[in-house]
Amino acid sequence: MPAVPRYFAILICLLTLGLAQAAPRTDIRVELQLEPPHLDPTQTASATTAEVTYANLFQGLTRVDQQGEVIPALARTWRVSEDGLSYDFALARGARFHDGSPFNAGVAKFALDRLRDPAGGNPQRQLYTAIDEVRTHGEHGLELRLSRPDSLLPFKLALSAAVMVHPDSADNNRHHPVGTGPYRFAGRMPGQGVRLEYFPGYWGAEPHIKQAHFTFTANLVELEASLSEGLIDHYSDASTLVSQAQLRHRSDYLIRDGIGEGEILLAINNARPPFDQLPVRRALAHAIDKQAIRKQLYQFNTPPLIGSHFSPHHSAYVELSDYYPHDREKARRLLQEAGVAPGTAMTITIPPTLYAAELALRIAGELEAIGLELQVERISWPQWLEQVFTNKDYELTIVSHIEPMDIDIYARDHYYFNYDNGAFKALWHRIEQTTAQAERYRLLADAQRMLAEDAVNVFLLMKPQLSIHKSNLRGTWVNTPVPAVVLEEMHWE
């Protein structure tokens, strides 16, 4: 056989090399700011846990897409009875957990019963109290019987708190999560992030991304350095980056302005004196110049101001952002009427988020301008979840509530705001049972006004959803109706 000419061999090598270089990547590095306390979304209110696991590791019966619509997941179809007291779900066939265990109606019943169990530890359990009984019909039929109509149930089942877990692995999901999603857990090391890899036994379509590395950087300087070096492929919260202007001019990165669902609050412990007095809470609301804070904090976009715990993107939204106009003199009078003397000390306890750190300094300055003494207490995210969210040991805090349509938290017993209003609870009960959209929207408007009137918290603004990613990465969410980084929708060009 004659030898292959050298020039021809070189040409083959070059063509092979070119094809290899043109092949799209199958890996991705995703940066998040806060490190999750653990990886079981049914056992924590941490949004970062949801961002890592939602639709990646774990799946629910339903899920929310980028447009905020409820779509099928492990439940392929469902129907509701005319009286609204029964939901029937047809479950996916052939779905398996990452350890090979089958998903079926019995497993779904276990997951939902665990969710509803007061001893189960799910922080969102109160969302599902309308479920009275879970019944199975064969391997793939599931029926939920309700004690009262709940028109929002398909949406609630799409939240990360309601993902499906298996009885054999549920207790260990904090450290070694086992779900039905397209990716399985590949490891987690302290300070080195979380790694996911494609699960070959996935019951759905095979994704383009095969490996994902989630890293967590709370330090702004380190984060900016990683971006400048091009080490990060996707970062979903670029709104407070100092280097935005430079990054916008780089050809390898793309910054996108989207819509989030995060209401940023100066949250108040309504049971802690002197905040148990309505005039004091109203004084705080009058003291803070939200327009000025927004202008100082966000130079490249203008997130909407809010006056209650409700997203302006929802059709039932009521404009209340100026319910308490900036008025320092009125704030001082309200404090005086409540017996709060000048120089009274207060503490703002904040998690290590960039927006909280920036806001805390500016809000402290606003409150000091009306005669108060403010101390800023900085704690870690796990500490915040335990001290503030769980134990309610705080006076003021700054946090973004990014779960969609979560105004129901003000109707919950023992929630960390310590807001206990029987009238609001009764109103929310009516909202859940109202199936007519126009009437439900009217009641939602009443709920917003009640929270504003009670000055439960100082409602500041919506958290911008400014994401940055490599310019040849496709399929990232511009809007985030739920906290999620959905890997299976992404691909590289």
Buried (B, 14 or more C-beta within 10 A) or exposed (E): EEEEEEEEEEEEEEEEEEEEEEEEBBEBBBBBBBBBBBBBBBBBBBBBBBBBBBBBBBBBBBBBBBEBEBEBBBBEEBEBEEEBBBBBBBBBEEBBBBEEBBBBBBBBBBBBBBBBEEEEEBBBBBBBBBBEBBEBEEEBBBBBBBEEBBBBBBBBBBBBBBBBBBBEBBEEBBEBBBBBBBBBBBEBEEEEBBBBBBBEBBBBEEBBBBBBBBBBBBEBEEBBEBBBEEEBBBBBBBBBBEBBEEBEEBEEBBBBBBBBBBBBBBBBBBEBEBBBBBBBBBBBBBBBBBEEBBEEBBEBEEBBBBBBBBBBBBEBBBEBBEBBEBBBEBBBBBBBEBEBEEEBEBBBBBBBBBBBBBBBEBBBEBBEBBBBEBEBBBBBBBBBBBBBBEEBEBBBBBBBBBBBBBBBBBBBEEBBBBBBBEEBBEBBEEBBBBEEEEEBBEBBBBBBBBBBEBBBBBBBBBBBBBBBBBEEBBBBBEBBBBBBBBBBBBBBE
